[in-house]
């Protein structure tokens, strides 16, 4: 499931909201989908910039947390 988080991070950083929406629908991680949904809703419909920034940051924090808890195969290669 790590690629979902990598894709989400890429889409958020580059502002690819249509791709982020597609990922929200296809991901198996319900919490990731909900964080994306909250951010996109705030981005398109909120009049408060603080709400947009808050949901954007929460999405990035969740992605960072999810990636940080997954063991990467590159770490295994470096220890050989």
C-alpha positions in Angstrom: 0.0 0.0 0.0 3.0 2.3 0.2 2.6 3.5 -3.4 -0.8 5.1 -2.5 1.0 7.3 0.0 3.8 8.1 -2.5 1.2 9.0 -5.1 -0.8 11.1 -2.6 2.3 13.0 -1.6 3.2 13.7 -5.3 -0.3 14.8 -6.1 -0.5 17.2 -3.1 2.9 18.7 -3.7 2.2 19.3 -7.4 -1.4 20.4 -7.1 -2.8 17.5 -9.2 -6.3 17.6 -7.6 -8.0 15.4 -10.2 -5.5 12.6 -9.7 -5.8 13.1 -5.9 -9.6 12.7 -6.2 -9.1 9.5 -8.2 -6.7 8.2 -5.6 -9.3 9.0 -2.9 -11.8 6.7 -4.6 -9.4 3.9 -5.3 -7.3 3.6 -2.1 -7.9 0.8 0.4 -6.9 3.1 3.3 -10.1 4.6 4.5 -8.3 7.2 6.7 -6.2 8.4 3.7 -9.4 8.6 1.6 -11.1 10.7 4.3 -8.2 13.0 4.7 -8.1 13.6 1.0 -11.9 14.2 0.9 -11.7 16.8 3.7 -8.9 18.6 2.0 -10.5 18.7 -1.4 -13.8 19.8 0.1 -12.1 22.7 1.9 -10.0 23.6 -1.2 -13.0 23.9 -3.4 -15.8 25.1 -1.1 -14.2 26.8 1.9 -14.0 30.6 2.1 -11.5 30.4 5.0 -7.9 30.1 4.0 -7.1 28.8 7.5 -9.4 25.8 7.0 -7.7 25.0 3.6 -4.2 25.2 5.2 -5.3 23.1 8.2 -6.7 20.3 6.1 -3.7 20.4 3.7 -1.3 20.1 6.7 -3.4 17.3 8.3 -3.2 15.4 5.0 0.5 15.9 4.7 1.1 14.9 8.3 -1.0 11.7 7.8 1.0 10.8 4.7 4.3 11.4 6.4 3.1 9.3 9.4 2.0 6.4 7.1 5.2 6.4 5.1 7.3 6.6 8.3 5.7 3.5 9.7 6.4 1.3 6.6 9.7 -0.5 6.3 11.4 0.5 3.1 13.2 -2.1 0.9 16.0 0.3 0.3 17.0 0.1 4.0 17.4 -3.6 3.7 19.7 -3.2 0.6 21.9 -0.7 2.4 22.6 -3.1 5.3 23.8 -5.9 3.1 
